[in-house]
Amino acid sequence: MRHTIWVIGGDARSHWAAQALSASRFTVSTHDVPDEKSQILPDEIKIAVLPFPSFQGALIRGHSAVPIADLLNRLNCGSYVFGGLFGDWKGAITDRGAQAIDLYGSEPLTTANACLTAEGALQLAMENSPISLHGAKCLVIGYGRIGKCLAQKLCGLSADVTVAARKIADRSLAEAMGHLSDQTGIYLHGLQQYDFIWNTVPAEVLSSEQLEKISPNCLLLDLASRPGGFSPMRCQELGLHFCSAPGLPGRCSPKSAGILYAQSILSILNQEGV
């Protein structure tokens, strides 16, 4: 017996994920998904696909903000719930006997999303700056998956790239890849020379005093989730041009992000023999 996949809530990524899942061997129904017919939830749900990330307080993220209780009451032993960043709600799902499959940080989805984030970061920079990336002095703070993808793409556009990282191993790797390197939080090379600064670290990396040293012509782009890498309020006080840009795959390439999400889900369902 093939179970119906219920896609619940979300943004444009959920729409494209539902489309991709529909092209598989599963039947797909949707509830509160943009550009999809919103169907009434059944009494029992065997496979639920939630937004990525999934929750906002006690609500499933989406236009109608479906209460989590509406999902929990429909789960039982043998149900599967896919999503991202479940937090404390993972326990509530497993208490119902369901499998809570949190794909945040999973591979290959995380690395693929890092590539989409890097592309979106370049798009955002070009839309919000009067200068070209070609030859621009760029600082990428953090050398995780997103930082690596972004720095490499910037080099492909002939930008002058410096990577700031806390670990010496990351700084050494950045140099081996042809970038200049600096130490996050210290910035021995200074900050005033940059045309663009991207942060990928979800922690303070630029203090109030360091923000004062940044050129007013520089564009700061914070790609990190909350609390971000610097104070937007302080940037406003200093007259700095900044963009807060978490969740870029959903904003800049929702179709690609949704398809990648669906592929990860299908891979797990196939492994589970569902």
C-alpha positions as a Python dict, from the first residue, in 0.01 Angstrom:
ca = {
    (1, 'M'): (0, 0, 0),
    (2, 'R'): (135, 341, -100),
    (3, 'H'): (67, 617, 147),
    (4, 'T'): (-19, 975, 55),
    (5, 'I'): (246, 1238, 120),
    (6, 'W'): (95, 1547, 282),
    (7, 'V'): (288, 1869, 217),
    (8, 'I'): (183, 2122, 481),
    (9, 'G'): (261, 2495, 499),
    (10, 'G'): (576, 2668, 380),
    (11, 'D'): (672, 2902, 100),
    (12, 'A'): (743, 2861, -271),
    (13, 'R'): (989, 2581, -192),
    (14, 'S'): (700, 2372, -62),
    (15, 'H'): (512, 2424, -387),
    (16, 'W'): (805, 2298, -593),
    (17, 'A'): (872, 2015, -349),
    (18, 'A'): (509, 1905, -387),
    (19, 'Q'): (546, 1915, -765),
    (20, 'A'): (861, 1704, -753),
    (21, 'L'): (708, 1454, -512),
    (22, 'S'): (401, 1426, -737),
    (23, 'A'): (628, 1315, -1019),
    (24, 'S'): (737, 1017, -808),
    (25, 'R'): (545, 701, -728),
    (26, 'F'): (360, 870, -440),
    (27, 'T'): (26, 1044, -428),
    (28, 'V'): (67, 1399, -295),
    (29, 'S'): (-188, 1619, -118),
    (30, 'T'): (-128, 1974, 2),
    (31, 'H'): (-253, 2195, 282),
    (32, 'D'): (-164, 2566, 312),
    (33, 'V'): (97, 2543, 35),
    (34, 'P'): (137, 2847, -197),
    (35, 'D'): (-9, 2799, -546),
    (36, 'E'): (-152, 2458, -451),
    (37, 'K'): (-508, 2357, -366),
    (38, 'S'): (-547, 2349, 13),
    (39, 'Q'): (-712, 2020, 101),
    (40, 'I'): (-866, 1925, 434),
    (41, 'L'): (-628, 1724, 650),
    (42, 'P'): (-735, 1361, 701),
    (43, 'D'): (-779, 1197, 1040),
    (44, 'E'): (-453, 1008, 995),
    (45, 'I'): (-130, 1120, 826),
    (46, 'K'): (139, 865, 747),
    (47, 'I'): (387, 1094, 568),
    (48, 'A'): (406, 1468, 639),
    (49, 'V'): (643, 1711, 471),
    (50, 'L'): (681, 2036, 665),
    (51, 'P'): (853, 2361, 566),
    (52, 'F'): (1229, 2406, 596),
    (53, 'P'): (1265, 2533, 870),
    (54, 'S'): (942, 2388, 1002),
    (55, 'F'): (806, 2582, 1298),
    (56, 'Q'): (745, 2929, 1430),
    (57, 'G'): (653, 2899, 1795),
    (58, 'A'): (364, 2653, 1817),
    (59, 'L'): (273, 2695, 1451),
    (60, 'I'): (381, 2532, 1127),
    (61, 'R'): (540, 2800, 911),
    (62, 'G'): (317, 2915, 629),
    (63, 'H'): (51, 3164, 521),
    (64, 'S'): (-220, 3022, 747),
    (65, 'A'): (17, 2926, 1030),
    (66, 'V'): (-133, 2584, 1099),
    (67, 'P'): (-115, 2491, 1471),
    (68, 'I'): (126, 2206, 1540),
    (69, 'A'): (-149, 2035, 1738),
    (70, 'D'): (-342, 1988, 1410),
    (71, 'L'): (-55, 1771, 1288),
    (72, 'L'): (28, 1591, 1613),
    (73, 'N'): (-330, 1470, 1655),
    (74, 'R'): (-308, 1297, 1317),
    (75, 'L'): (19, 1109, 1375),
    (76, 'N'): (63, 759, 1507),
    (77, 'C'): (308, 471, 1513),
    (78, 'G'): (455, 435, 1167),
    (79, 'S'): (410, 799, 1062),
    (80, 'Y'): (700, 993, 911),
    (81, 'V'): (746, 1368, 956),
    (82, 'F'): (1008, 1545, 742),
    (83, 'G'): (1127, 1899, 806),
    (84, 'G'): (1409, 2114, 936),
    (85, 'L'): (1505, 2261, 1273),
    (86, 'F'): (1247, 2072, 1479),
    (87, 'G'): (1394, 2181, 1812),
    (88, 'D'): (1181, 2080, 2111),
    (89, 'W'): (896, 1972, 1882),
    (90, 'K'): (1092, 1663, 1781),
    (91, 'G'): (1004, 1505, 2116),
    (92, 'A'): (636, 1585, 2071),
    (93, 'I'): (641, 1411, 1733),
    (94, 'T'): (820, 1101, 1858),
    (95, 'D'): (585, 1084, 2159),
    (96, 'R'): (311, 1010, 1907),
    (97, 'G'): (512, 710, 1783),
    (98, 'A'): (612, 888, 1462),
    (99, 'Q'): (959, 921, 1314),
    (100, 'A'): (1081, 1282, 1318),
    (101, 'I'): (1331, 1321, 1035),
    (102, 'D'): (1504, 1656, 1069),
    (103, 'L'): (1696, 1719, 747),
    (104, 'Y'): (1872, 2033, 873),
    (105, 'G'): (2244, 1963, 851),
    (106, 'S'): (2193, 1644, 650),
    (107, 'E'): (2386, 1564, 335),
    (108, 'P'): (2377, 1612, 45),
    (109, 'L'): (2099, 1865, 111),
    (110, 'T'): (2309, 2098, 327),
    (111, 'T'): (2594, 2132, 79),
    (112, 'A'): (2353, 2174, -212),
    (113, 'N'): (2169, 2449, -23),
    (114, 'A'): (2504, 2616, 50),
    (115, 'C'): (2561, 2643, -325),
    (116, 'L'): (2217, 2800, -372),
    (117, 'T'): (2285, 3040, -84),
    (118, 'A'): (2615, 3149, -240),
    (119, 'E'): (2444, 3215, -574),
    (120, 'G'): (2174, 3416, -399),
    (121, 'A'): (2438, 3613, -210),
    (122, 'L'): (2599, 3717, -537),
    (123, 'Q'): (2262, 3815, -682),
    (124, 'L'): (2181, 4024, -376),
    (125, 'A'): (2517, 4200, -392),
    (126, 'M'): (2477, 4290, -758),
    (127, 'E'): (2123, 4418, -701),
    (128, 'N'): (2223, 4639, -409),
    (129, 'S'): (2557, 4787, -511),
    (130, 'P'): (2649, 5035, -787),
    (131, 'I'): (2983, 4862, -851),
    (132, 'S'): (3086, 4540, -1021),
    (133, 'L'): (3214, 4236, -832),
    (134, 'H'): (3493, 4213, -1088),
    (135, 'G'): (3803, 4349, -912),
    (136, 'A'): (3606, 4439, -596),
    (137, 'K'): (3764, 4386, -257),
    (138, 'C'): (3552, 4126, -81),
    (139, 'L'): (3559, 3982, 270),
    (140, 'V'): (3387, 3651, 342),
    (141, 'I'): (3353, 3586, 715),
    (142, 'G'): (3332, 3216, 799),
    (143, 'Y'): (3468, 2926, 596),
    (144, 'G'): (3204, 2660, 634),
    (145, 'R'): (3006, 2521, 342),
    (146, 'I'): (2854, 2856, 245),
    (147, 'G'): (3178, 3047, 292),
    (148, 'K'): (3371, 2801, 76),
    (149, 'C'): (3113, 2812, -206),
    (150, 'L'): (3085, 3189, -193),
    (151, 'A'): (3459, 3255, -191),
    (152, 'Q'): (3513, 3024, -487),
    (153, 'K'): (3232, 3181, -690),
    (154, 'L'): (3368, 3528, -617),
    (155, 'C'): (3709, 3421, -745),
    (156, 'G'): (3536, 3301, -1061),
    (157, 'L'): (3411, 3658, -1106),
    (158, 'S'): (3766, 3795, -1063),
    (159, 'A'): (3694, 3954, -726),
    (160, 'D'): (3974, 4016, -475),
    (161, 'V'): (3873, 3775, -197),
    (162, 'T'): (3980, 3760, 167),
    (163, 'V'): (3841, 3486, 392),
    (164, 'A'): (3817, 3542, 768),
    (165, 'A'): (3803, 3231, 985),
    (166, 'R'): (3871, 3149, 1350),
    (167, 'K'): (4051, 2819, 1293),
    (168, 'I'): (4402, 2821, 1153),
    (169, 'A'): (4319, 2509, 951),
    (170, 'D'): (4039, 2699, 774),
    (171, 'R'): (4264, 2997, 708),
    (172, 'S'): (4532, 2767, 569),
    (173, 'L'): (4280, 2598, 340),
    (174, 'A'): (4153, 2934, 219),
    (175, 'E'): (4507, 3035, 129),
    (176, 'A'): (4560, 2701, -46),
    (177, 'M'): (4251, 2781, -255),
    (178, 'G'): (4407, 3109, -362),
    (179, 'H'): (4237, 3349, -120),
    (180, 'L'): (4390, 3590, 127),
    (181, 'S'): (4305, 3506, 488),
    (182, 'D'): (4239, 3691, 812),
    (183, 'Q'): (4126, 3603, 1162),
    (184, 'T'): (3759, 3645, 1247),
    (185, 'G'): (3702, 3906, 1516),
    (186, 'I'): (4053, 4051, 1488),
    (187, 'Y'): (4093, 4148, 1120),
    (188, 'L'): (4465, 4217, 1113),
    (189, 'H'): (4435, 4353, 758),
    (190, 'G'): (4176, 4609, 869),
    (191, 'L'): (3819, 4655, 745),
    (192, 'Q'): (3809, 4993, 575),
    (193, 'Q'): (3928, 4868, 234),
    (194, 'Y'): (3638, 4635, 151),
    (195, 'D'): (3367, 4699, -106),
    (196, 'F'): (3161, 4398, 9),
    (197, 'I'): (3149, 4203, 334),
    (198, 'W'): (2951, 3879, 363),
    (199, 'N'): (2895, 3712, 698),
    (200, 'T'): (2803, 3344, 719),
    (201, 'V'): (2847, 3297, 1096),
    (202, 'P'): (2540, 3303, 1331),
    (203, 'A'): (2730, 3487, 1607),
    (204, 'E'): (2874, 3834, 1651),
    (205, 'V'): (3173, 3874, 1420),
    (206, 'L'): (3175, 4253, 1386),
    (207, 'S'): (3163, 4459, 1705),
    (208, 'S'): (3024, 4810, 1728),
    (209, 'E'): (3378, 4947, 1722),
    (210, 'Q'): (3469, 4742, 1418),
    (211, 'L'): (3158, 4857, 1231),
    (212, 'E'): (3282, 5214, 1279),
    (213, 'K'): (3590, 5130, 1071),
    (214, 'I'): (3395, 5005, 768),
    (215, 'S'): (3365, 5237, 470),
    (216, 'P'): (3017, 5387, 417),
    (217, 'N'): (3050, 5272, 54),
    (218, 'C'): (3079, 4908, 160),
    (219, 'L'): (2780, 4673, 133),
    (220, 'L'): (2738, 4436, 428),
    (221, 'L'): (2538, 4120, 368),
    (222, 'D'): (2444, 3898, 663),
    (223, 'L'): (2360, 3548, 539),
    (224, 'A'): (2352, 3393, 886),
    (225, 'S'): (2046, 3297, 1083),
    (226, 'R'): (1963, 3478, 1406),
    (227, 'P'): (2125, 3646, 1589),
    (228, 'G'): (2335, 3727, 1282),
    (229, 'G'): (2688, 3860, 1279),
    (230, 'F'): (2642, 4229, 1355),
    (231, 'S'): (2391, 4482, 1483),
    (232, 'P'): (2156, 4621, 1215),
    (233, 'M'): (2065, 4904, 1451),
    (234, 'R'): (2430, 5004, 1484),
    (235, 'C'): (2467, 4988, 1105),
    (236, 'Q'): (2176, 5229, 1069),
    (237, 'E'): (2328, 5465, 1325),
    (238, 'L'): (2655, 5465, 1129),
    (239, 'G'): (2483, 5507, 792),
    (240, 'L'): (2615, 5173, 665),
    (241, 'H'): (2446, 4992, 376),
    (242, 'F'): (2351, 4642, 487),
    (243, 'C'): (2121, 4356, 390),
    (244, 'S'): (1992, 4088, 624),
    (245, 'A'): (1956, 3782, 404),
    (246, 'P'): (1895, 3449, 580),
    (247, 'G'): (1714, 3175, 389),
    (248, 'L'): (1832, 3280, 44),
    (249, 'P'): (1748, 2950, -133),
    (250, 'G'): (1380, 3010, -62),
    (251, 'R'): (1401, 3369, -186),
    (252, 'C'): (1627, 3338, -489),
    (253, 'S'): (1591, 2981, -617),
    (254, 'P'): (1281, 2822, -461),
    (255, 'K'): (1231, 2572, -743),
    (256, 'S'): (1583, 2433, -713),
    (257, 'A'): (1562, 2431, -333),
    (258, 'G'): (1223, 2258, -337),
    (259, 'I'): (1340, 1989, -577),
    (260, 'L'): (1650, 1921, -367),
    (261, 'Y'): (1431, 1891, -57),
    (262, 'A'): (1200, 1647, -234),
    (263, 'Q'): (1493, 1438, -358),
    (264, 'S'): (1628, 1404, -4),
    (265, 'I'): (1286, 1294, 123),
    (266, 'L'): (1239, 1039, -155),
    (267, 'S'): (1584, 897, -92),
    (268, 'I'): (1499, 831, 272),
    (269, 'L'): (1157, 684, 193),
    (270, 'N'): (1320, 450, -56),
    (271, 'Q'): (1579, 344, 202),
    (272, 'E'): (1301, 281, 452),
    (273, 'G'): (1110, 76, 198),
    (274, 'V'): (800, 290, 235),
}
